[in-house]
């Protein structure tokens, strides 16, 4: 929560509720957690990448949330 509220100027209650809703979605669905292989809650463990060619050419996409305060990274399909 600190990474959100320390970097955000909140203008109104509506803005605060929007920011908290976005943070909740980010925290509970995308944010890597310190667990087994940093797996997200309620998500199965990802398959390990063992092919050296695939490791050299990872295609990662970044999605900014809340104007770039929160960032999501994922492998492109």
C-alpha positions as CSV (number, residue, x, y, z in Angstrom):
1,X,0.0,0.0,0.0
2,X,2.9,2.3,0.8
3,X,4.2,2.2,-2.8
4,X,0.8,3.6,-4.0
5,X,0.0,6.2,-1.4
6,X,3.5,7.6,-1.0
7,X,3.6,8.5,-4.8
8,X,0.0,9.6,-5.3
9,X,-1.7,12.9,-4.7
10,X,-5.3,12.1,-3.9
11,X,-7.8,14.7,-5.1
12,X,-11.1,13.4,-3.7
13,X,-12.8,10.4,-2.2
14,X,-13.8,9.2,-5.6
15,X,-10.1,9.3,-6.7
16,X,-9.0,7.5,-3.6
17,X,-11.5,4.7,-4.0
18,X,-10.4,4.3,-7.7
19,X,-6.8,4.1,-6.7
20,X,-7.4,1.7,-3.9
21,X,-9.5,-0.5,-6.3
22,X,-6.8,-0.6,-8.9
23,X,-4.2,-1.4,-6.2
24,X,-6.3,-4.2,-4.8
25,X,-6.6,-5.8,-8.3
26,X,-2.9,-5.4,-8.9
27,X,-2.0,-6.8,-5.4
28,X,-4.3,-9.8,-5.6
29,X,-4.0,-10.8,-9.2
30,X,-0.7,-9.7,-10.8
31,X,1.8,-8.7,-8.2
32,X,4.4,-11.5,-7.6
33,X,4.3,-12.7,-4.0
34,X,7.1,-14.2,-2.0
35,X,6.0,-17.8,-2.1
36,X,6.8,-20.9,-4.0
37,X,8.6,-19.6,-7.2
38,X,6.9,-16.2,-6.6
39,X,3.5,-17.6,-7.8
40,X,0.5,-15.4,-7.5
41,X,-2.3,-16.4,-5.2
42,X,-4.8,-18.7,-6.6
43,X,-2.7,-19.2,-9.8
44,X,-0.9,-22.4,-10.6
45,X,2.9,-22.3,-10.9
46,X,4.1,-21.3,-14.3
47,X,6.0,-23.9,-16.4
48,X,9.7,-23.4,-16.2
49,X,11.5,-22.2,-19.4
50,X,14.4,-24.6,-20.1
51,X,15.0,-24.0,-23.8
52,X,18.1,-21.8,-24.1
53,X,16.9,-20.2,-27.4
54,X,13.6,-19.2,-25.8
55,X,15.5,-17.7,-22.8
56,X,17.6,-15.6,-25.1
57,X,14.5,-14.1,-26.9
58,X,11.9,-13.5,-24.2
59,X,9.2,-11.1,-25.3
60,X,8.1,-9.2,-22.2
61,X,5.2,-6.6,-22.3
62,X,4.8,-4.0,-19.6
63,X,1.4,-2.5,-18.7
64,X,1.3,0.7,-16.6
65,X,-1.5,1.1,-14.1
66,X,-2.4,4.3,-12.3
67,X,-0.2,6.4,-14.5
68,X,2.9,4.2,-14.2
69,X,2.9,3.9,-10.4
70,X,2.1,0.2,-10.7
71,X,3.6,-1.8,-13.4
72,X,2.6,-5.3,-14.6
73,X,5.0,-7.5,-16.7
74,X,4.0,-10.5,-18.7
75,X,5.3,-12.8,-21.4
76,X,3.8,-11.9,-24.8
77,X,1.8,-14.7,-26.4
